[in-house]
């Protein structure tokens, strides 16, 4: 069974990060929230694997700064 | 011309029971002559179980109410002998459109699977549904079957005793008393029986109001289901347009919780809303308007000794997905054969607990689906709305998002996975006909499989031979052997054999699969029959 890949997997991380921020530039809070929601749905569908998605939800839900992983 | 639902069908008449010196004892009394009570009475009467229906009213449903009837209930109605008038009158539709804000985001065609006698569902006003059931009941009565219906008979007290239930019934001539061995309460979401017995009605509460209007239109709208999320004519709420027979259109407008119901129902408030929705040029007449309030909840137990609850009296769901009347008919479909076996002394009373178990399972499935639809249609938080709107926005351009759009998941039959009545399964046979499943229809020998199943235990044998009849502990099992010659379309093979060379299915009287094997084994069949009747 596939697992959530939590190792570095994107070539050019700085470029991607800049592209992510650029997508939100000039948007209101509501527009940014809507974009994020659309993005999550698009990416989730691309992943498709239900077990991986559940792992991703659990990983994202861990409180910042905690040591629960 | 007076409307069907304004015409008394079974007006109050004094019965001999009212003049008896002692309360008259009946084998089964059904309270309520709605779709579920009538369905229960027909099923019992057909099987020669004497049944008395008490109803405080004397007419069919006021207004259209439940309008969408799914395939499985239609199959149950076929078994009861009144599927044809429903389907002949009903509107069959396959195309739906979804609108968001001011635009259509997508359309869909349901493309129902081939090889079934009945369509995925029909639209039919509840008053027709009840009328055809009522006519079927009268037909059975005329044929000498033991069924009576008494209008203007309001049950005002229910007292469970050890071996019967005592009732007090209010009539225009005053009260009288009755006794019954078994009581089936089909008296709706507000069930007076439930209240009189002080029983719970628990669950997650969604409180919302819908303006429901039946309009007769001189407009050429197509036979499609149109659903709007957040339309300009009903901001932050939903709307539904659905076609019914006789040129009547059903319009549901969500109103939210905090409203003045009496105000909203007034024509001067309803008509502008409908004009905003339909456009200024469409002429229409209002046939019926109602405000509908729903909650998603169920009783903890549907059986309380000799009092058994069915339909909305036992469980209530949102209107999204047509799960009310549809699941209620599955309740009595499940109950009646069990009750008959118990009354005939062929199965222990505990068999009735499997009604509770199987139909609570069905109710939970419906409540889950219905709650999820409600969460999508009425987002309860900012983030819930963001995802809902994101799904709708994406659905316009991307096919992947459309399955997320939830304007009601239409009722599909319940499979009783894990039921104590289920016997063995055989590896390799199709999943959809596993033990607990309702039989899947298929064309066989110029007719339909489901027309040959039901009302008794049967062994359905495919590509193998089984005895024409068997008896186990007073219960008969009838053999039905079919082969490739009976299956020109291959649907029987696809639905019951898969890659297996042969199969033997033990079918319950409600057309559900009790157990299955790839070859006939008499001892295993006998054991499975005992399991399926609570005698194991």
Interface residues (C-beta under 8 A of the other chain):
Chain A: X33 X34 X36 X37 X38 X40 X41 X42 X45
Chain B: X382 X383 X386 X387 X389 X390 X391 X393 X394 X398 X400 X401 X404
